[in-house]
Each structure stands twice: as structure tokens, then as C-alpha cells.
Amino acid sequence: MAEKIARSQELRELFQTLVVATLFSIPVAVISMTYDLWPGGLLDMEVRNYLLLVLATPVQFYAGLRYYRGTYWAVRNHRANMDTLVVLGTTAAWLYSLAVTLSPSAAGTTEVYFDTSAVIITLVLAGKYLELKSRGATSEAIVKLMSLQPPKAVAVRGGAEVEVGVEELVEGDVVVVKPGERVPVDGEVISGESAVDESLVTGESIPREKTAGSPVTGGTVNIGGLLTVRATRVGRNTTLAQIVKLVEDAQSTKAPIERVADTVAGYFVPVVMAIAVGTFLFWYFIGSGMWVAGDALSFSLTVFVAVIVIACPCALGLATPTAIVVGTGKGAEMGVLIKDATALETAHKLTTVIFDKTGTLTRGEPKVVRTELGAARDAGELLFYAGSAEKGSEHVLSLAVIDAARSAGVELEQPESSRVVPGEGVFARVRSREVAVGNRRMVGGIGVALGDLEDRMEAMENEGMTAMACIVYAKAFGLIGVADTMKPESSTAISGLRDMGLKVVMLTGDNERTARAISKQAGIDDFRPQVLPADKANAVKAFQDRGEVVAMVGDGINDAPALAQADIGIALGSGTDIALESGNIVLVGEDLRGVVNAIKLSKRTFRKIRQNLFWAMFYNTASIPIAAGVLYPVTNWLLSPVIAAAAMAFSSVSVVTNASLLKRFRP
């Protein structure tokens, strides 16, 4: 918000300066261009020159003050920039014209260039104003996000409903959200049933049903019934505030290619100054005798000013940041949060996308779908020992077993001891009996024969279940088959990635049979089974060592090391702590089609960056020789410094306009 206010103030001040410059420059230009058409004796040339001096000086030193300040700080830092070029060109024209005006011998015979200095500054200011206006428009995504936060809320205070400012709300407050209103805070529904439109925050177009206990996100729209919500996050801690902060931070980062452009621009200005001086000397000492019939000094000065002005590297400096601002803003509208500009540049090089299975390709809500009995008398006894043992673990599979036991009416007990072995299972003591619940690796480690349960375990795995054996007193008590539902959009997302020519890989801790069945459901040909959580980063590195450019897609918590190892980490946001998620890109929500959208948007943004850089470099490369007068010996035509200033301003505006086209992006 502070940045928006500062930009508005700068735009207002710049407009005021531009108005002053225009009011003085128009008469300067009109007098200079039409003087030869005036009746003789109407206005003496010497008087005309003094009049132009009076009109042009406020433009040079009031309207042009921002450029003198910029040059001062650049010189103090031993640098040269666009301001330096503007000051050099216009000051040279103004000083030359001043000398002619004050010289008794030259005042009535030699041409002055007050119109050149005044009009150049006015055109450069106009270009800067249009550029700022355009760049402000590129940031409208942030403004749109901020507008989602309602300024007022209806809070329940002392049993009565009171309208308060959103900034007055604290965690624990109860607010009432009527149909058609925006939810003012992140919270939990206490009472009421409704559908909530989350599209502008998460990009999800289908409204979500909300009942008591459902989480709601600030900025979303209640489109159904009345909801009473208890605030869990307010102010800067809300998801919406975190998204805005994340997008603002991303828009201030630099892509590697932008750093290269900045370096080129840093060398470019001194080179242009050298070219301008060399051009001046050439035309004054050599070219004037061969091709210039008139005043050599006047001609050489015109060329010098034209080269200085037309070569301002404004477009080069705008080429990358404007595209990044628009691209990251567009991503935020789609529920794709790009956390740094480097991801935009890396995405177009991707060759491989790796998915974690649980919670990424699947819903992350596994349920017990089958039990097979061994030594257990019935399913209740099997679930009792397995569920009691699993109470010592927080793994999602453990929670599935516990939920199944409770749903079956089995009363579980707290294990007397418990030990979790990652990638294998749980070892516990229940009612003084040694119990183990886990996968094939665990069964093989303790050396228990499954007998006829072996074939049934294999059948479960072939159907895509995670099969867990329950061993009690060294006897195979039975099998528990757990399945996690595939997200409906997973296969569509995988298909979209493959259509882009990307290799898709799945990592899972499941054995090969289960992994093969699940990967087939998702449409993935390449998978890596039995990958322990700690080994996911190594699996990513193995692909990188083969020359692949890898994106890792995971839940942002359990997969943090792998996301960090990948060239691009894409984390599925949980709706909270968005800014704390691992990865370069965060998807608000769990729709995997966002992965396809993120990569497409990144590719399109980088394409715009390359287009802008190409045209900026092409403009400068082509325009400098023309401004230097290479065509004059053949065509007898010389580029006017005023036209050069207009061309420079146009190049900057065209780069910003091209970047703004990203707002029309549709995946």
C-alpha cells in the first residue's frame, strides 16, 4: 500500500512538471519552426533568441531538475545512467544556444537550439509519465488482491452484532458473514451452512461447501446462507495478506537475465558517450569538409545530441522487470504464487517434472478399504492390535488404521511402548504383546512368514493399495489394505505436462507393485518405488546429474528437502502459511492443473522478456548509427534530436505495453 501511495505521488508530481514543460515548450517549438515564415522585421532574430532563452530556461532547469539530480548522484557513485545522457545532450544544446545568443557577432546569423533542449526534456518527461502509468497498470493484480479485503466486519460483542473496522479484529473474535459479503478473516465456521466462492484467492472456480468446522479464507465470498466464523488469523497473518506480501516480494526480485541486462546497461552509457564524442569530432574535423556545406559546429552538435538522446537504455532497463511484474501478478490471479523471478527464467528450460505421491497426486486422505485375516479371530481383533500400536505414530497411514478401528467401534489402548521405523512401520507393545505393523520391508526384517497371506498381499498391491501386515507374537495376524483416492485432476495435469514435451516421474514409498498400479491410474510411465522421505532429495539430484532440469511438486512440508534440491520447487499450498511454504512456486489450493498453468505462465513470461530484450537491443543497435549520420552522405538527411527523443520515449512505452499483454494470458 505504501508503495502504491508513493507511486501515485510520483505520478502526480511528474504530471505537474510535464504540464509546465509543455506550456513553455510549445511556444518555443512554434516560434523556432515558423520564424522563417514571419513577415520581415516583425521580430528581430536577436530578440527572438532572447525570447527563446527566457522560455526554454524553465524547461531546462525546472522541468529537467530530476535529471540533473539523477546525474549528480550517478557521478557521486562513479556511474553513468540515462539521466546523464539527457543532461549531457540538452545542456550541450542549451549552452551552445546561450553562447550564440550572448555573442554580438553570432546572435543574428547563427541558429540556436533552444527548441531542441526544451522539446527533448518534455518528450522524455512524457515518456517517463506514460511508462509510470503503464507500470502502475502492470501492478493492478496486487491492487485487485488488496481490494478483496473488506474494510468493515460484523463482530459479535457482548451478544450483540457490531460493525467494526477489520483492523480492530483479533484472533478469537466471532464475526457474522451474510450472503454476498466477503469473509473478513481467516477462520473456522462455528455455525451455518453455505457455499463460498474462493476463485479470486485460490483460482478454484467451483464454490466450496462450508459447514460447522470448515475453514474459511479471508477475501472469499459467501454466496449462500449466513455463516458465523471464529477468527483464527487476522491482519498481516491472513492468507490474503501473505499472498499480497509474497507477490510484492517476487516483483522486486531480479532474474539472472535481468542482472545481465543491468550490467550491459552499465557499460552501455559510457560507450554511448564515447560514440557521441567521437561522432562530434568526426563531423567537425573530417565530415564537415566532405559533406557539410553549412556551419560545422552546428551540424556536429546536432549529431552529438541526437546520439546521446536516442541511445538512452531505458527500454533495456524496463525489458525484464515489467514482464516479471505482470507475470507474477497474473499468476496471483490464477492461484499460482511465483516467489522469485529466477523461477520464471528456469521454467522454460524444464525437462522433467517429479511428483510426490501422497497428498500430491492423491488426496492425502488414505482409508482402510480391505482387511484379510490370518491368526486374528476377526477384523475387530486385527484392528485392535494394529490401531493400538499405530497410536504411537502420526503417519497418515497410521491415522487411517486408527480411524477404521474407531469407525468399527473398537476401543483402542495406549501402547506400553512404541518405536517408529521410517520406511517400514511401527513396533509397539500392546497388552504385554510385541506388535509390529508395516510393509514388506518390515516383515522381511523380522523374518515372519506370511503363508497364504502372501498372495493376498500381492493382490492388494496390484490393485494400488498400500498393504500392511500386522504381526503379533511373531504370528501373521492379518493384512490391512489402505488406499488413497487419486485427485480427479491428476491425470489431466499429467497429460498436459506430457503434451508440453516434459518427462513426468512419480516418487513413492510404496513397493513396486503398488507404485506401478497408482502410476498407471495417473498416466505416469516412470516411477521410483520405495523411496524413503529422506531420500527424495537424492532422487531429484540423480536426475539433475544426468543433465535434466527438474521441477519437484510436493506438499511443501514433508518434501521440503526435495523441493529445495530441485531447479524449481512447486509446493501445494494448504491455504495457510503460504509465505512459509518451501519451493519457488506455491499453488494456492490443491488443483494439480496449477502446475501446468505455472509452467505455461513462466514460459510465456520469459518469452516476453526475450522479446523485450531483443527489441531494446535492436532499437539501440539500429538507431545509434542513424543518429550518428551514417545515411547523411547518401541521402542528405539527418535525424533531428527531437525525433530521436520521441523514438527513445516510444521504445520505452512499447516495451511496457508488450509486457502488459501478459494480462491476457489464458492457460
Phi, psi and omega in degrees: 000318179298320180295321180296318179296316180297319180294320180296319179294317179298320180295319180294315179295320180294321179296318179298317179296319180296321179298314179299313181299319181293317181299326179273327185286326182300309178296326177299313182294318182296314180298316183294319186281332186253001186302319183293345180268350183287151176299143181301138178083354181294319180211114180299144182299323180294319177294318178303317182297320178293323177296317178296323178299316180295320182283324185279333185297317176300324178294316183296316190250347172261301180295327181271006184300323181299327181281327175294320177297316179299320179293320180301312181289328177294316179295320178299328179265012178059044179227169173226141182219193181301318180302322180299317181294317179298314181296315180300311183295309184287323179294320178299316180294318182292315180295319178299315180294323177297316180298319179295317182296320184275349181273119181301326185280332186257343189304326183259001185235333185258139182288147176251164185234035176297325179296324180296310183296317183291314183291324178299311180299319180296317180293320179295320176296318179297318177297319179295320180296313179297323179297314180295321177299316181293318181293327175296323178292327180294338181266012185294341178298319179294317179300318180297318179296317181295330181289346179290338181281114179291142181286336183237158176215155176260108181258151177265111181235119180061033179083356181245151178273125184231133177278126182227162174289145182301326181294345180275347182287146176232163179301136182100343177296150177254128180237153178252128180243113182275161178304134180091349181267158175273143177289125187277344185218166165281136182192193181233134181292126177270317180207158180104159176227136182195172170251140183239129178275112182254013190299320184284346178258315185255347185083356181279119187280336183273124179301146180260136176286136180234133176226182179305129181097346181284142175280146175231153184246136178301140180096346178278163187250127175280114185250005182240247183268185180286135178238139171250125190234136173264126183289130175249337177217134180226166175059230184289348183270353182290159178302317181299316179297321178294322179296313179301315180297318181296317180294319178299316179297318181297322183288345178264356180276162181245135172282154178307322181293332178289324178296323176296316179297320178297319179296316179299316180297324179298322178277335187297316184298310177300323179296316179297318178300319179295318179297318181297315179295316179298321179295317178302312182296320180298308184291328182287317186263332185243302186297326183298324180285340184262319188233343186259123182269333185270211182292116183294321182294316180297315180297313182296323179294320178301315180295317180302311182294319180298316179296315181300314187285315186290338186268007178305125186278038182298313182298323179297320180287335182269343189306314185271309186299325180294319179294322179295317180298314181291317182297314180292325177293318178296321177300318180299322178296330183267001183081019178246108183262109180268114191276340176207155186292336180301324180298325179297322182283325183285329187302325183286351179261356186303140174239335186222137174240122181253131179249136164284153183275294189293123178082354179246292173285328179255172183289342183076021179233067183295147179226149176287122182246348180201145171233144176234128185271141172243256180281345180292145181287324179204177182296328180298316179294320178299313181290331178297306183292318180293314181294319179296318179296320183288348178296346177272006182231150177255007181297148183298328178291324177297316180297326178296319180293317180298316179299320180295320180295315181293321178297331179275002179081018180274128178272117183271160177241155176286130180295146179290330174207158183205141178217126180261130176249107182305135178082358180232298182162206184239136173246127185214168173242120180234123183051044177066014177250141177282124182235138175228132178231120182181196187267191182299323181299319178294316181299316179295326181292327181264356172070034178262133178277132180275343180063227183288352175288342181301312181295322180289327176294319178296321179296318177302314183295322179294338178269004177089010178274155167269112184267126179242133177266141175250117181251123179234125181054042178064020177243142178286100184286328181162182180239147175235120179261121181246134179232143178247128184291133177291136176297137185299332183269359183300311183295325178295317179296316180298317179298319179297320179293318180294326177296335178275002178084018182264144174278135182243132184229145176245134173253136179206153175275354180292160176288175189297321181297311180297316181299319181295318181296317182290317180297327178294320178299322184277346182085027180254130181272327186254126179217158178236106182276166173053041176266116179289154180308320182289343184262359182297319179298322178294324178296320177296316181297326180299321177292319180297324180295339178269008177092006180280145171261117197246135166252133177250130179247120181209187185277357175083354180241292179294334185260015185306314180299319180291322178296322179290325181290325184294157176296324172225125175260125179246111184257140175276115181289146181265002183093350177224158179052041182304315185291343183266353182297147174287163174102159179277334181231134178240129175266121178281109187107186188237014180283115184292345175297342175296333177296315178297315180298319181298316181291319178297316180296318179298316179297316181295320179296315181293328176297320177296321178299314180295320177299314181297316180296320180298311183292325178296314179291320179297317180301309182293319181296321182278326188281326183298312178300322179295315179296330181285352175093023182295335181273347187299315181300333183266318187255347185060027181243135181234136180289126179288141176302329179294316177296323178299318179295319179296320179296319179297315179296319180297321181297320180293314181294323181294324178295316179295320179296318179299318178295324182294340178297342177299337180295343178270002184302131174231122182292000000 
